[in-house]
């Protein structure tokens, strides 16, 4: 049995400790917001937070996550109101939408570490996330907008 | 087929009924008034499509539920099609709930997402349904209030009688309205009065997407569902010989390993039926990772597949196609194409006397362009759920054209269509790939064999190496100039594996006195298919690069040169059957010229490339501005001008054009799927380069030509001309012309792969 803390909830799973966290989330626990895109850490669709760091769950063995704190897109905010989620909706970022959970999870770490990122900071931090529909420009804009929202909240 | 269908008058057939629990439902069809002759001209059109195929429900609590019939793959039809209904209904958009329709060939018609057709196809019937429902609600209110119907007005889901000061909600009158006779010929709104259409509305599924709700096929769950994967041959041109699954079966969670045959040898393939591999080695287990792992333990012997004859029936056009044996390699394919290009080809169009004109030319310019196979690489890998029993079949997942896969399933499973239910999930990308429903057939056969609900999942590697690809193309363009540098003849000869790319009746046909278009084809066993306008995206790269080079040779501005040709095509067109409207074509060029400040001195610092193209009924032009960054050409900004008629949802349409621009930059610079001895040389994103954040422009400014033309389509048209504009900007950046995609291979010393 492996004990996992996902979105502040504990789960006991009976799986091979080498199973990637992605498949434990999707197939065993049923949290399908985290996406399978490539399986080899190339596309970023599977990004989750492990102890606050963005990791690619498709290459993260579940045993590495044991005892750690995992956050998935389903737990990014309690009331669907993370500044990034609000900005994504405000700017109507998604097209097909498949990669967007991973984009949001990568962006969330960026925004925490760098509350006012430049375009170059965004490009560097998000380099591992592919969007086949080509929403990169809107994602950049949405990260800037979320940064603005975050600053306004912090001021008040 | 598309053109034929477009010419059909589609006056709607409407029906009204009362909902259980009160309220009204307006159902409608757009094919009911076809004449018999029209029907004969539309191949494969079932009679049932003439009946009811969409609905609007208005409930007493004032909720307006609109069914979206068409599959959603990011083009935003879940939002934009209901907007059209809501507009004519004069509904309050906040009260509108959108529901994805299941596949129902009887009730919902073709349900095809592709060919940039969704909005175009549904525009009129959706408007008529909305307008008629509104009229009936107004009549019901007039009767209730005992006032003349013409004094009743509506606004945002409410009915008013100004004189008496009475008002009510649509929901109040829905039950009564459902009992009224359906009025005929209800007047549609003047486009100037639109207040929902042409006003941006947010994606109705936006919140679900950003919170990770299950939306996609891969997210679908079903009780008792097993996971299936196919171990396909390592090379196209190979087939299964023998296998030993003893080690695989010992792996945890594995239920079975077996083979199935996709189609019988003499199966007649429909227009979107493909079989890259016919004998499928299947591993079924409890979860994806266990199956992925167990596949690695298979011991398989493969053998060369023999040449085979495919019986095909492409919407009534029957043809036997020979699929050659052999393990193909890109290099030898390329050589074969170069050799074949020297041989005579089929004349597709000829105007004037091109032979004499070339003979008498003062100067001939000849250039050859090449494009590789391209993989779609949808972010959501191919997958589909199936639960098939002897009595019925349930299939759920991402699919662009359920109406074309269902007849195939019916034949393969020997079940009548009414026993086959296809539910469509949101698609994680499509680009044409998911119009080919072989993976439903595979999933259905696997489910039936193992007698359990299963989900077939392709790994990324399976997805990328299985096909289906944009064909490999080449084209040689020749232009004849007289002593005064006037263009006197134009010749294009194009070919490909296994189809040629030439659209003989498109620009510059119609603008040059002496014109010749030819095509040739070489069979291949590499499976090909639609790819965001596959022929057009190659042509727009080749032809628009050639015109740029031609303009330079003639000492003309590239935009003015195109406008001169278009002026000729408008005033005194050469030949017949010119597919494009010269005014609309010129319109996007002028708009992009003005918006980009084409000749403004402050833009001199950019290496600028322009291109325009017409496909799928719409027009697009781009100006690409490159700068040098880290000693590499970088597309910093793009100006786009589009004429797709009325733009239903402008912000979403802008998003789609911006996406098409990014996709076009990425595919023109980096896209390419190559083979060595039948083995795909790119099998994941580590080797197939996809455009990433830092390569995307800083700005893509999108301008739509304002007009009141009924929508003409947007998914594909903005994509092809990006290729040409990138190539022309690269010339300005590097001083080198680019003839072969992916351009990055020639752009830098290091290859893209």
Interface residues (C-beta under 8 A of the other chain):
Chain A: X16 X19 X20 X23 X26 X27 X28 X30 X31 X32 X33 X34 X35 X36 X37 X38 X39 X40 X42 X43 X45 X72 X73 X74 X76 X80 X84 X85 X88 X89 X92 X93 X94 X95 X96 X97 X98 X99 X100 X101 X104 X119 X122 X123 X124 X126 X127 X129 X130 X131 X132 X133 X134 X135 X136 X137 X138 X139 X140
Chain B: X73 X74 X75 X76 X200 X202 X203 X205 X206 X207 X209 X210 X211 X212 X213 X214 X215 X216 X218 X219 X221 X227 X252 X287 X288 X289 X292 X377 X378 X379 X380 X381 X426 X427 X428 X429 X430 X431 X459 X460 X651 X652 X655 X656 X658 X659 X660 X661 X662 X663 X666 X684 X685 X686 X690 X691 X692 X693 X694 X696 X697 X698 X699 X700
